[in-house]
Amino acid sequence: MLKRFIVRILGCALGIVLSAKYISGVDVEGSASSLFIGGLILAALISFVDPLLKIVTFPLRLLTLNLFSLVIDMAMVWITQAASPGLNIEGFTALFLATIIIYLTNAILWTILSPLLKS
């Protein structure tokens, strides 16, 4: 369980770094500690709040063919940037693209590292 959470923190932090590098409206200020805090906040939200929201919004996600999950994921990234002192996301487009990059980075990292976590 702890290994999975650490992988999720690393994936979120790496996704934030990639978003800041490739998207013009995303800025990460400060040192690596502020990046770690942002990754920790986002990983905690994804691990604990996201499953509850996806259960509660199941009918809406069913009606929208699961596209409402993207809105939930964007809300998680928005809450993270509001709570993290060194992360600034300006505009809806930057938030949308940053969410996609962060979640793709998490998925790729999880695919690569999940066989190592099972042993």
C-alpha positions in Angstrom: 0.0 0.0 0.0 2.8 2.4 0.9 4.7 1.5 -2.2 1.7 2.3 -4.4 1.2 5.6 -2.7 4.9 6.5 -3.2 4.6 5.6 -6.9 1.5 7.8 -7.1 3.3 10.7 -5.5 6.2 10.3 -8.0 3.8 10.1 -10.9 1.9 13.2 -9.8 5.1 15.2 -9.3 6.5 14.1 -12.7 3.2 15.0 -14.3 3.3 18.4 -12.8 6.9 18.9 -14.0 6.0 17.8 -17.5 2.9 20.1 -17.5 5.0 23.0 -16.4 7.5 22.3 -19.1 5.1 21.9 -22.0 2.1 24.1 -21.2 2.4 27.8 -21.1 -0.2 28.5 -18.4 1.4 26.1 -15.8 4.2 27.3 -13.6 6.0 25.6 -10.7 7.8 28.1 -8.4 10.1 27.2 -5.6 12.3 24.2 -4.9 11.7 20.5 -5.2 9.9 20.6 -1.8 7.1 22.6 -3.3 6.9 20.1 -6.1 6.8 17.3 -3.6 4.0 19.0 -1.7 2.0 19.4 -4.9 2.5 15.7 -5.8 1.6 14.6 -2.2 -1.6 16.7 -2.2 -2.7 15.4 -5.6 -1.8 11.8 -4.7 -3.8 12.0 -1.5 -6.8 13.5 -3.4 -6.6 10.8 -6.0 -6.2 8.0 -3.5 -8.9 9.0 -1.0 -11.3 11.6 -2.4 -11.5 10.5 -6.1 -12.9 7.0 -5.5 -15.7 8.5 -3.3 -16.6 11.1 -5.9 -16.7 8.5 -8.6 -19.1 6.4 -6.6 -21.4 9.4 -5.9 -21.4 10.6 -9.5 -21.8 7.2 -11.1 -25.2 8.0 -12.7 -23.8 11.2 -14.2 -20.7 9.4 -15.4 -22.9 6.7 -16.9 -25.0 9.3 -18.8 -21.9 11.1 -20.2 -20.1 7.8 -21.1 -17.6 8.5 -18.3 -16.6 11.9 -19.6 -17.6 13.4 -16.3 -14.6 11.6 -14.8 -12.4 14.2 -16.6 -14.3 17.0 -14.8 -13.6 15.2 -11.5 -10.0 14.8 -12.3 -9.7 18.5 -13.3 -11.3 19.4 -10.0 -8.6 17.4 -8.2 -5.8 19.2 -10.1 -7.5 22.6 -9.4 -7.8 21.9 -5.7 -4.1 20.8 -5.7 -3.0 24.1 -7.3 -5.1 26.0 -4.8 -3.6 24.2 -1.9 0.0 24.0 -3.1 2.1 27.1 -2.7 4.4 26.7 -5.7 1.9 25.5 -8.4 0.1 28.1 -10.5 -2.3 27.1 -13.3 -3.8 29.9 -15.3 -6.9 29.3 -17.4 -9.2 26.5 -18.3 -7.2 25.3 -21.2 -4.0 25.0 -19.1 -6.0 23.1 -16.4 -7.5 20.8 -19.0 -4.1 20.0 -20.7 -2.3 19.7 -17.3 -4.9 17.2 -16.1 -4.5 15.1 -19.2 -0.7 15.1 -18.9 -0.7 14.3 -15.2 -3.1 11.4 -15.5 -1.3 10.0 -18.6 2.0 10.2 -16.7 0.5 8.4 -13.8 -1.0 5.7 -16.0 2.3 5.1 -17.9 4.4 5.1 -14.7 1.9 2.7 -13.0 2.0 0.4 -16.0 5.8 0.3 -15.9 6.2 0.0 -12.1 3.2 -2.2 -11.1 5.0 -5.5 -11.9 7.8 -4.5 -9.6 5.4 -3.7 -6.8 3.8 -7.1 -6.8 6.9 -8.9 -5.7 
